[in-house]
């Protein structure tokens, strides 16, 4: 029998993958990479999505299946994972998740999903499937988070429309649209949860006081947290999914975590909410909705 999972929800760029990997280093926990099981109702549906997508949405699930069932994340292991999934094409994704959770039992399964909350009903659907799950909502100050995401988006040829402001001409890259949409969707989806099931954490607290923050999270999750456990959790780079994998399934976590998986303990500054959104280049401030939501999270 496996424990009810912890679902870590955050907007892209909020350090969700790093925190999940840190918690997953606890001897009584196991952090999966981003599985993206919300993309379909069955394994066959997931396989169909993989055939038409140009991204790497399948990498996390392939790496997890290869690691847990197929002898590791080598090219042969990834190929075996693909075959393993094809043989279970008729499984509902809830059965697949239950199987993965059983595989790591009695450890607490941790699911970090930065893409889940683009649509509120996706979060609501997973919470309905996992009524006993606990949710950790990780937030980060919108100014530094959006500035970093905008810098990353300036390189790619294609920028997802969710990161563009079409209300100006020419359009500008503006990640605060995604910051607001994802965090608002999470808030709406978890509103009905019992207080004991929900916790919100500012990412800045993790970097400012990692031992105290991890200790408080472990206490909430019912996990021991002595010196040995803390030392393990301060090394997320030792997660089996931290490094970039082979070309068959290289990713599975957020890009900034793959690029620098160590925990340096660097302080995330709590910049002010007033003033121009510098990544836009047109002098406009943070949107009023963004400022209001950020203030509700305790930012100033």
Rosetta blueprint (number, residue, H / E / L):
1 X L
2 X L
3 X L
4 X L
5 X L
6 X E
7 X E
8 X E
9 X E
10 X E
11 X L
12 X L
13 X L
14 X L
15 X L
16 X H
17 X H
18 X H
19 X H
20 X H
21 X H
22 X H
23 X H
24 X H
25 X L
26 X L
27 X L
28 X L
29 X E
30 X E
31 X E
32 X E
33 X L
34 X L
35 X L
36 X L
37 X H
38 X H
39 X H
40 X L
41 X L
42 X E
43 X H
44 X H
45 X H
46 X H
47 X H
48 X H
49 X H
50 X H
51 X H
52 X H
53 X L
54 X L
55 X L
56 X L
57 X L
58 X L
59 X H
60 X H
61 X H
62 X H
63 X H
64 X H
65 X H
66 X H
67 X H
68 X H
69 X H
70 X L
71 X L
72 X L
73 X L
74 X L
75 X H
76 X H
77 X H
78 X H
79 X H
80 X H
81 X H
82 X H
83 X H
84 X H
85 X H
86 X H
87 X L
88 X L
89 X L
90 X L
91 X L
92 X E
93 X H
94 X H
95 X H
96 X H
97 X H
98 X H
99 X H
100 X H
101 X H
102 X H
103 X H
104 X H
105 X L
106 X L
107 X L
108 X E
109 X E
110 X E
111 X E
112 X E
113 X E
114 X L
115 X L
116 X H
117 X H
118 X H
119 X L
120 X H
121 X H
122 X H
123 X H
124 X H
125 X H
126 X H
127 X H
128 X H
129 X H
130 X L
131 X L
132 X L
133 X L
134 X E
135 X E
136 X E
137 X E
138 X E
139 X E
140 X L
141 X L
142 X H
143 X H
144 X H
145 X H
146 X H
147 X H
148 X H
149 X H
150 X H
151 X H
152 X H
153 X H
154 X L
155 X L
156 X L
157 X L
158 X L
159 X L
160 X L
161 X H
162 X H
163 X H
164 X E
165 X E
166 X L
167 X L
168 X L
169 X L
170 X L
171 X L
172 X E
173 X E
174 X L
175 X L
176 X H
177 X H
178 X H
179 X H
180 X H
181 X H
182 X H
183 X H
184 X H
185 X H
186 X H
187 X H
188 X H
189 X H
190 X H
191 X L
192 X L
193 X L
194 X L
195 X H
196 X H
197 X H
198 X E
199 X E
200 X E
201 X E
202 X E
203 X H
204 X H
205 X H
206 X H
207 X H
208 X H
209 X L
210 X H
211 X H
212 X H
213 X H
214 X H
215 X H
216 X H
217 X H
218 X H
219 X H
220 X H
221 X H
222 X L
223 X L
224 X L
225 X L
226 X L
227 X H
228 X H
229 X H
230 X H
231 X H
232 X H
233 X H
234 X L
235 X L
236 X H
237 X H
238 X H
239 X L
240 X L
241 X L
242 X L
243 X L
244 X L
245 X L
246 X L
247 X L
248 X L
249 X L
250 X L
251 X L
252 X L
253 X L
254 X L
255 X H
256 X H
257 X H
258 X H
259 X H
260 X L
261 X L
262 X L
263 X L
264 X L
265 X L
266 X L
267 X L
268 X L
269 X L
270 X L
271 X L
272 X L
273 X L
274 X L
275 X L
276 X E
277 X L
278 X L
279 X L
280 X L
281 X L
282 X L
283 X L
284 X L
285 X E
286 X L
287 X L
288 X H
289 X H
290 X H
291 X H
292 X H
293 X H
294 X H
295 X H
296 X H
297 X L
298 X L
299 X L
300 X L
